[in-house]
């Protein structure tokens, strides 16, 4: 079974390189560490600041660090530092009644993941195929009786595991923290958040792998994934705003605005995270539909959009990889 | 005997460049075939098509009677390959590489036995990222041997090997051939190929320039030893005299130097050097093994050459006759 062989070999390589640890570190910081900080203190703004600094500091550290153990050590050190700062800044006058809400948990973990899972998925997969062509190990990979489909599927599964195993573990730990310390905290709701986060992660692993199958060099693959991220994150809303320029009265947003916006997988994911907590004023990352009632703004539509992206993203790369010249 | 590898009008173009041009070639079962050509002749491209790394622009290649591209997996199950530009997985040890190949091929080899065979036992537990080029090459040979393949494809296999490694490689090729394997051995160095090959094909600019048994080809191409003699002057009579010397096949006149292609016989060399010494112009000399570039330049006629005239015609240029007339 060549797929399983490729999967095992690739997973081993990734975990011995920096990628595996870096991915785990970023996922952990976004979920369990963030939730833990909120459990310790309750000043939302101060915590957001600490958390953001922590993530940025760790990311910068990752750039300079060589081996997995050093990366893990720095992330743990930053976490300890953040916990100490949080405890020091905690307002002693607020008592048990001021515990953070489930909404905060979904907002922090879901919102953070909506931004970082794409990065993590793309970082974890962009080099998977083109990297082997550059180093020449593709001659090992496909000199052995591995089919191209088998090699591609093995790579996809390995990179999926690299992203999803830490994601699931960290979110379940987050669930435990949330259930024990948050106001109306629900472990079950965190499990739900985990379930919608998995296809979201897969979709970016798929996009990264497609970029890797398409590109001639890993530099080109990086350029492709950065472009994809920029389009989804910035280009998509920019197009929506440009189209609004021709509209006389921009408020409330016209229906087509939501049809376009909700096709974006990032929005689809954020919409699905709102299933797991009450948002009185809507999710801050989504435009509130107000009076507009359309299929585009429903949870079911978001689920369909997310799954469609998840399926199409890796398949596009596979179809290209099947027929291209590799050397 | 049945054909194992058949190139049938294979053409491969990259953009406007034709790397392989209408190549027809048959390698029979059990044969050790030397695939010779200078760098850039298209050897690796032909091999890449044979193993489905690259798709043909025209024509086809079949291996074991199967289409090398459409049925590549079946082909590679029975093939072991060591390809030029091969890269290791830096995070895996040498033993893990071999184990992975054994698992992928569902073979039952003992990895340590294979590593011992290529002389890599001491470094088997080290990560391949720290291997020297020669060690990586030894490991790659071990990987190619996994599963006792019916066909061994070796593309420039001695790259990076020290003389000892090259000897090990030659021994392995002979053992594998004795076992009954067909060996497809590509190189730009004639000595390596002629040491092991039963038959040689010479690829020039993407097509086969010559093909035949080692001895036939040697005779046909006049490949032997080249004496590189530094001289103080080049008297025409000396050149003519050398051309007429038994065992001399070719004389090239350079600036104060003579390149004399002859058979490898010691007596011939002595005759040549004596002739130069008698002419009173001898300064220094060097013996070169025939390199493929000599053969190619002969083929392509890119060097100024004085061809050795046939024995019967030597009288017309007889220096003794000329001097006799003046007396």
HADDOCK unambig.tbl for C-alpha pairs under 7 A between the chains (distance, minus, plus):
assign (segid A and resid 2 and name CA) (segid B and resid 104 and name CA) 5.89 0.50 0.50
assign (segid A and resid 5 and name CA) (segid B and resid 104 and name CA) 6.10 0.50 0.50
assign (segid A and resid 13 and name CA) (segid B and resid 91 and name CA) 5.45 0.50 0.50
assign (segid A and resid 13 and name CA) (segid B and resid 92 and name CA) 6.56 0.50 0.50
assign (segid A and resid 16 and name CA) (segid B and resid 91 and name CA) 6.02 0.50 0.50
assign (segid A and resid 17 and name CA) (segid B and resid 91 and name CA) 6.75 0.50 0.50
assign (segid A and resid 135 and name CA) (segid B and resid 87 and name CA) 5.23 0.50 0.50
assign (segid A and resid 136 and name CA) (segid B and resid 85 and name CA) 5.71 0.50 0.50
assign (segid A and resid 136 and name CA) (segid B and resid 86 and name CA) 4.72 0.50 0.50
assign (segid A and resid 136 and name CA) (segid B and resid 87 and name CA) 4.07 0.50 0.50
assign (segid A and resid 137 and name CA) (segid B and resid 86 and name CA) 5.89 0.50 0.50
assign (segid A and resid 137 and name CA) (segid B and resid 87 and name CA) 4.23 0.50 0.50
assign (segid A and resid 137 and name CA) (segid B and resid 88 and name CA) 5.34 0.50 0.50
assign (segid A and resid 137 and name CA) (segid B and resid 89 and name CA) 6.43 0.50 0.50
assign (segid A and resid 139 and name CA) (segid B and resid 83 and name CA) 6.67 0.50 0.50
assign (segid A and resid 139 and name CA) (segid B and resid 86 and name CA) 5.81 0.50 0.50
assign (segid A and resid 143 and name CA) (segid B and resid 76 and name CA) 6.77 0.50 0.50
assign (segid A and resid 143 and name CA) (segid B and resid 81 and name CA) 6.19 0.50 0.50
assign (segid A and resid 144 and name CA) (segid B and resid 76 and name CA) 6.23 0.50 0.50
assign (segid A and resid 144 and name CA) (segid B and resid 101 and name CA) 6.76 0.50 0.50
assign (segid A and resid 144 and name CA) (segid B and resid 104 and name CA) 6.98 0.50 0.50
assign (segid A and resid 145 and name CA) (segid B and resid 73 and name CA) 5.38 0.50 0.50
assign (segid A and resid 145 and name CA) (segid B and resid 76 and name CA) 4.96 0.50 0.50
assign (segid A and resid 145 and name CA) (segid B and resid 77 and name CA) 5.12 0.50 0.50
assign (segid A and resid 145 and name CA) (segid B and resid 104 and name CA) 6.78 0.50 0.50
assign (segid A and resid 145 and name CA) (segid B and resid 105 and name CA) 6.51 0.50 0.50
assign (segid A and resid 146 and name CA) (segid B and resid 73 and name CA) 6.71 0.50 0.50
assign (segid A and resid 147 and name CA) (segid B and resid 73 and name CA) 5.96 0.50 0.50
assign (segid A and resid 325 and name CA) (segid B and resid 53 and name CA) 5.97 0.50 0.50
assign (segid A and resid 325 and name CA) (segid B and resid 54 and name CA) 4.48 0.50 0.50
assign (segid A and resid 325 and name CA) (segid B and resid 55 and name CA) 6.19 0.50 0.50
assign (segid A and resid 326 and name CA) (segid B and resid 53 and name CA) 5.13 0.50 0.50
assign (segid A and resid 326 and name CA) (segid B and resid 54 and name CA) 6.02 0.50 0.50
assign (segid A and resid 327 and name CA) (segid B and resid 53 and name CA) 5.75 0.50 0.50
assign (segid A and resid 327 and name CA) (segid B and resid 54 and name CA) 6.09 0.50 0.50
